[in-house]
């Protein structure tokens, strides 16, 4: 593993009171990235915010993993569209100066 910090899947399951199978399912849908060393799974701490958002949706709204995948894709698309809108607004502002 590289320089970034990791938490073991076992630690995460204990802290968030979730089953390892849920985390594996999230990985199978490519919602999180688990790295394996010596048959032990680890999640980078930079993935924790995403994991927490997914777990809240799963637990609070009872959204299954397939639904989480759809929600995640929609949120990513929304983020991309906002970035594009901001870029276009900056471009329009530059043009209106002339």
N, C-alpha and C positions, 0 to 999 in steps of 0.2 A: 504494500500500500504506500501511497505517496505521502507528502508532507501534511495534507489536511487532516483535521481531527475527525475521529470516528467514534460511534457508540455501537456496542454489540446489539444484535437483534434481541438477545436475551434481556439486556438492560432496558431497551425500549419497550419490550412487551411487559416487563415488570412495572416500569414507570407509568405507562399509559394504560395498563390493564387491558391489553389486546392480545389476541392469539398470534403466534408466528404465522399461521396459515393466512391470516388477513394481510400481513406484510408481504408474504410470498405472492399472494393474489395481486396486490398493488404493483409488485415488481413485474409480474407476468403481463399486466396491462400497460407496462412501461410508465407508470405514474411515479414510481420512485426507483432509485438505482441502489441495489444492494451489492456490495463487494464481498467476495468470499476469500478467506485465508484459512487454510487448514480445516476446511469444512465448517468454519464458523462464519456467520454472516455479520456484516457491519454496514452501518448507514452513516454517510458523512453528515456532520452537524449542519452543513449548509443545506441539507435536505429536510431538516426538522420543521421549518416553518411550513413547507409544502405538506409534509406528513401530518402536522397538527391540523391544517385546514381540511385535509381529506378525512381525518378521523372525526372531526367535528361534524362534517357533512354526513358521514356514515352513521355516527352515533345519535346526533341530535335530530337529523331529518330522516334517518333510517334509509339512506340511499345505498344501494348495493354497489359492488365494485364496478360493474358495467355502467351503472348510472354515474359513478364518480368519474369514469373515463370521459363520458359525454360532457359532464359539467366542467371538467378540467380543460377539454378541448375548447369549449365555448368561452371560458375565462381567458385562455391563451389568445383566442381570436379577438376577443374584446380588447385585450392589452395591445395586440398588434395594430388594431384599427385606431386606437387612441394615439399610439405613437405616430401612425401615418397622418392622422388628423393634425397633430401638433406640428409635424414636419411641414405639412401643406400650409398651415396657418403662419408659420415662420416665413415660408417662402412668399406667401401673399403680402406679409408685412414688409419684407424687403422690397418687393416690387412696387408697393404703394408709396414708398419713400421717393421714388423717381417720378 
